Amino acid sequence: MSYSPAQKPTLYFIGVTTGNSSIMRVFPAWCDALGLGDVAIEGMDFAPHAEPRLYREAVAFIKGDALAKGALVTTHKLDLFAACADMFDSLDDHAQLMAEVSCLSKRGGRLIGHAKDPISSGLAIDGFLPPSHFAKTDAAVFAMGAGGSTIALTWHLLQKSRGRNRPARFVVSNRSPSRLDHIRRIHEAIGADLPIDYVLAPAPEDNDRVLASLPSGSLVINATGLGKDAPGSPLSGRADFPDRGIVWELNYRGDLMFLDQARGQRAGKSLQIEDGWTYFIHGWTRVIAEVFDIAIPTEGAEFGRLSEIARAARGRT
């Protein structure tokens, strides 16, 4: 892949189908609101688990182009780190711990790799969980997909500073054993002190069985990319959600089959259902703040204004 020099300060978006993302409409509106001036956003699309040389070419271009300000990374966070860790002048603590990069920024000509998901996923989770939810229940967390998002959100919910407001247990499933081994090593490194089961789930029925074992009130998360990066759901059509469960689809666009499955059981199971829109807002604003070295609040009137701008821009054709 060849890259053309940026013609203006540019934020790159490393993903799979970046042209379909709402950020392509939201970013210009946010730039006006944040006073960023004449800047651009440009997508870099790669198939999931692309060849390491492709990631290295992209990072080398961003590092070497004076007008390339940085990048947000989705889907490829773990693979990009594995291929390119040696190319960064520094990596923040989260990136080193979680072996992933979700944000590239520059300071004084130095390329810095960040893992922003622990912050953005934590903000999203705490925004929709009922107060003291886990302290009041014996609820578990079941995350399907063992990639960077699950690493980040389990890290957040494992923090001892949460006191009693932590899940009774975690279950993490994945279609390949290597990702399960990876997240297990990270949980061991951070001293995880709650029960965690790692389930190899090559078929949707494997996830169905875990789902059926969950206590009421449990948080069920689709962190697989299915429904956005590829069609489908990690669950079969016979999946049975837990009573009074909280269902979180990390995606906000795509066929969203998992979200439809949950909605079909919402009334009968008294489910609380969340999509990935707020996670999208937090994820992008944390990266924009880092790349352009500006302060963006995570709550309050200013954050609400950015959220409304994004919603309005998303709705434009």
Legacy VTK file of the C-alpha trace (Angstrom):
# vtk DataFile Version 3.0
C-alpha trace
ASCII
DATASET POLYDATA
POINTS 317 float
0.000 0.000 0.000
1.308 3.457 -0.891
0.560 6.611 1.072
0.337 10.185 -0.199
1.709 12.978 1.969
-0.963 14.736 4.008
-1.970 18.150 2.633
-3.161 19.493 5.991
-2.975 18.332 9.625
-4.618 14.898 9.471
-5.932 12.371 11.968
-5.836 8.836 10.587
-8.381 6.135 11.379
-7.003 2.591 11.217
-9.907 0.161 10.950
-11.759 -2.231 8.665
-14.610 -0.260 7.037
-13.730 3.252 8.120
-15.669 4.970 5.356
-18.925 3.712 6.870
-18.192 5.166 10.294
-20.154 8.128 11.596
-16.869 9.768 12.564
-16.388 10.818 8.947
-19.380 13.163 9.380
-18.927 13.866 13.083
-15.244 14.853 13.002
-15.662 18.003 10.847
-18.499 19.179 13.089
-16.420 18.572 16.194
-13.457 20.408 14.644
-15.605 23.520 14.277
-16.872 23.234 17.856
-13.388 22.621 19.281
-11.674 25.300 17.195
-9.211 22.897 15.594
-9.132 24.789 12.304
-8.517 23.259 8.885
-7.758 19.637 9.733
-8.748 16.356 8.076
-9.548 12.753 8.891
-8.575 9.857 6.642
-9.274 6.146 6.909
-6.797 3.291 6.536
-8.647 0.009 5.993
-7.097 -3.394 6.680
-8.628 -6.836 6.933
-8.673 -8.173 10.509
-5.324 -9.743 11.457
-3.560 -8.241 8.453
0.072 -8.960 7.618
2.487 -7.291 10.066
4.261 -5.448 7.232
1.040 -3.593 6.414
0.770 -2.261 9.953
4.443 -1.303 9.900
4.022 0.600 6.633
1.094 2.556 8.070
2.907 3.408 11.296
6.074 4.365 9.398
4.048 6.748 7.217
2.351 8.405 10.204
5.665 8.679 12.018
7.443 10.223 9.058
4.809 12.588 7.644
4.985 16.025 9.228
1.252 16.702 8.828
0.146 13.301 10.104
-0.920 14.204 13.641
-1.731 10.702 14.853
-4.338 7.967 14.609
-7.159 6.091 16.272
-7.029 2.305 15.951
-9.993 -0.065 16.091
-10.038 -3.851 15.565
-6.258 -3.940 14.965
-5.106 -2.751 18.408
-3.407 -5.987 19.464
-2.059 -6.850 16.022
-0.641 -3.381 15.474
1.153 -3.484 18.821
2.588 -6.930 18.074
3.864 -5.773 14.685
5.029 -2.259 15.538
5.885 -1.901 19.233
9.545 -1.266 18.388
8.616 1.657 16.111
7.273 3.861 18.923
9.518 6.230 20.814
7.434 5.537 23.901
4.370 3.564 24.973
2.098 4.592 27.821
1.604 2.335 30.833
-1.711 0.919 29.604
-0.267 0.112 26.175
2.648 -1.737 27.733
0.460 -3.641 30.186
-2.226 -4.605 27.686
0.064 -5.059 24.673
-2.162 -2.926 22.466
-2.224 0.484 20.820
-5.487 2.304 20.183
-4.056 5.817 19.729
-0.946 7.205 18.046
0.150 10.742 18.908
3.236 12.896 18.450
5.059 15.189 20.843
8.212 17.003 19.785
8.722 14.669 16.841
8.377 11.564 19.034
5.751 8.916 18.212
3.797 7.752 21.257
1.503 4.740 21.512
-1.447 4.812 23.888
-4.114 2.369 25.023
-7.166 4.567 25.599
-9.799 1.835 25.960
-9.370 1.433 29.739
-10.468 5.058 30.049
-13.189 5.180 27.387
-14.732 1.793 28.213
-14.738 2.664 31.909
-16.513 5.944 31.235
-19.107 4.153 29.103
-19.700 1.320 31.601
-20.043 3.577 34.614
-22.401 5.763 32.609
-25.013 3.042 32.100
-24.627 0.637 35.038
-27.219 1.205 37.767
-25.653 2.650 40.942
-23.786 -0.009 42.968
-25.117 -2.650 40.572
-22.606 -5.375 41.379
-22.566 -4.571 45.098
-26.319 -5.177 45.218
-26.349 -8.382 43.152
-24.403 -11.584 42.539
-24.195 -10.642 38.876
-21.412 -11.815 36.594
-19.853 -10.364 33.449
-19.765 -12.408 30.248
-17.626 -10.868 27.495
-17.647 -12.561 24.108
-14.395 -11.706 22.344
-10.997 -11.525 24.046
-9.535 -8.559 22.158
-8.496 -5.119 23.310
-11.958 -3.934 24.360
-12.461 -6.880 26.708
-8.970 -6.483 28.135
-9.781 -2.849 28.889
-13.249 -3.295 30.339
-12.253 -6.240 32.546
-9.283 -4.207 33.811
-11.699 -1.420 34.735
-14.155 -3.682 36.557
-11.369 -5.536 38.394
-10.036 -2.395 40.081
-9.945 -2.831 43.855
-10.895 0.835 44.206
-14.433 -0.204 43.187
-14.799 -1.872 46.573
-17.774 -4.236 46.682
-19.077 -2.917 43.368
-17.303 -5.591 41.322
-18.738 -8.631 39.504
-19.014 -11.961 41.315
-17.112 -13.517 38.406
-16.073 -12.994 34.813
-16.377 -15.261 31.803
-14.400 -14.442 28.656
-14.954 -16.449 25.488
-13.178 -16.423 22.151
-13.058 -18.485 18.970
-9.262 -18.896 19.090
-7.163 -20.045 22.053
-4.311 -17.583 21.445
-6.404 -14.557 22.405
-7.630 -16.346 25.532
-4.027 -17.087 26.499
-3.153 -13.438 25.924
-5.906 -12.007 28.120
-5.210 -14.632 30.806
-1.579 -13.461 30.980
-2.695 -9.844 31.337
-5.136 -10.703 34.120
-2.340 -12.557 35.908
-0.008 -9.579 35.448
-2.472 -7.153 37.037
-3.142 -9.522 39.938
-6.798 -10.204 39.153
-8.381 -11.396 42.409
-11.851 -12.390 41.161
-12.843 -15.679 39.487
-12.345 -15.582 35.708
-13.253 -18.420 33.331
-11.729 -18.536 29.848
-13.962 -20.408 27.414
-12.991 -21.547 23.937
-16.122 -20.895 21.862
-15.663 -21.723 18.176
-19.448 -22.003 17.679
-22.342 -19.781 18.807
-23.782 -22.677 20.799
-20.707 -22.570 23.039
-21.601 -19.021 24.021
-25.250 -20.023 24.434
-24.233 -22.503 27.142
-22.338 -19.855 29.071
-25.261 -17.445 28.743
-27.653 -20.023 30.215
-25.447 -20.360 33.314
-25.392 -16.667 34.242
-27.228 -15.316 37.296
-29.854 -12.619 36.956
-28.581 -9.101 36.465
-25.438 -10.190 34.654
-23.709 -7.953 32.108
-23.434 -9.611 28.669
-21.116 -7.981 26.142
-20.574 -8.504 22.425
-16.927 -7.562 21.939
-16.354 -9.829 18.938
-16.803 -7.374 16.075
-19.570 -9.599 14.688
-22.373 -7.320 13.573
-19.956 -4.656 12.314
-16.640 -5.968 10.968
-18.429 -9.138 9.827
-22.125 -10.051 9.747
-23.752 -12.183 12.398
-23.781 -12.660 16.156
-21.693 -14.656 18.639
-24.964 -16.226 19.850
-27.317 -18.612 18.097
-31.006 -17.941 17.572
-31.760 -20.133 20.610
-29.736 -18.061 23.097
-31.492 -17.221 26.379
-30.449 -13.996 28.146
-30.436 -13.816 31.967
-33.378 -12.223 33.748
-32.891 -8.495 34.380
-29.631 -8.719 32.486
-27.706 -5.774 31.064
-26.780 -6.293 27.420
-24.014 -4.228 25.838
-23.354 -4.275 22.102
-20.034 -2.477 21.614
-20.951 -1.657 18.008
-23.342 1.085 16.971
-23.434 0.317 13.217
-23.674 -2.782 11.052
-26.292 -5.502 10.965
-26.260 -5.597 14.814
-27.830 -9.061 14.990
-26.787 -9.451 18.645
-28.647 -6.252 19.493
-31.749 -7.524 17.697
-31.556 -10.820 19.614
-31.531 -8.918 22.899
-34.366 -6.641 21.858
-36.469 -9.693 21.066
-36.189 -10.764 24.714
-36.267 -7.302 26.310
-39.836 -7.407 27.643
-39.883 -11.041 28.731
-36.504 -10.839 30.474
-36.656 -7.184 31.659
-33.360 -6.462 29.911
-31.461 -3.184 29.917
-29.936 -2.838 26.437
-27.073 -0.535 25.462
-25.404 -0.016 22.096
-21.937 1.347 21.383
-22.787 4.989 20.670
-21.634 6.461 23.991
-18.538 4.271 23.848
-17.919 5.715 20.376
-18.162 9.271 21.750
-15.785 8.625 24.643
-13.370 6.666 22.477
-13.027 9.350 19.853
-12.969 12.352 22.190
-10.185 10.780 24.302
-8.096 10.228 21.165
-8.783 13.686 19.701
-7.812 15.265 23.015
-4.532 13.337 23.004
-3.631 13.808 19.345
-4.389 17.536 19.224
-3.235 18.171 22.814
-6.452 19.828 23.949
-8.725 19.395 26.970
-12.089 17.746 26.312
-14.309 17.055 29.340
-15.786 13.591 29.908
-19.040 14.847 31.441
-21.061 17.993 31.974
-22.406 20.616 29.597
-19.466 20.667 27.178
-19.441 16.882 26.801
-23.203 16.951 26.333
-22.810 19.572 23.601
-20.276 17.398 21.741
-22.613 14.414 22.071
-25.490 16.384 20.566
-23.276 17.647 17.742
-22.266 14.068 17.002
-25.844 12.823 17.021
-26.938 15.585 14.652
-23.998 15.001 12.295
-24.593 11.256 12.341
-28.116 11.775 11.128
-27.124 13.752 8.035
-27.135 12.011 4.677
LINES 1 318
317 0 1 2 3 4 5 6 7 8 9 10 11 12 13 14 15 16 17 18 19 20 21 22 23 24 25 26 27 28 29 30 31 32 33 34 35 36 37 38 39 40 41 42 43 44 45 46 47 48 49 50 51 52 53 54 55 56 57 58 59 60 61 62 63 64 65 66 67 68 69 70 71 72 73 74 75 76 77 78 79 80 81 82 83 84 85 86 87 88 89 90 91 92 93 94 95 96 97 98 99 100 101 102 103 104 105 106 107 108 109 110 111 112 113 114 115 116 117 118 119 120 121 122 123 124 125 126 127 128 129 130 131 132 133 134 135 136 137 138 139 140 141 142 143 144 145 146 147 148 149 150 151 152 153 154 155 156 157 158 159 160 161 162 163 164 165 166 167 168 169 170 171 172 173 174 175 176 177 178 179 180 181 182 183 184 185 186 187 188 189 190 191 192 193 194 195 196 197 198 199 200 201 202 203 204 205 206 207 208 209 210 211 212 213 214 215 216 217 218 219 220 221 222 223 224 225 226 227 228 229 230 231 232 233 234 235 236 237 238 239 240 241 242 243 244 245 246 247 248 249 250 251 252 253 254 255 256 257 258 259 260 261 262 263 264 265 266 267 268 269 270 271 272 273 274 275 276 277 278 279 280 281 282 283 284 285 286 287 288 289 290 291 292 293 294 295 296 297 298 299 300 301 302 303 304 305 306 307 308 309 310 311 312 313 314 315 316
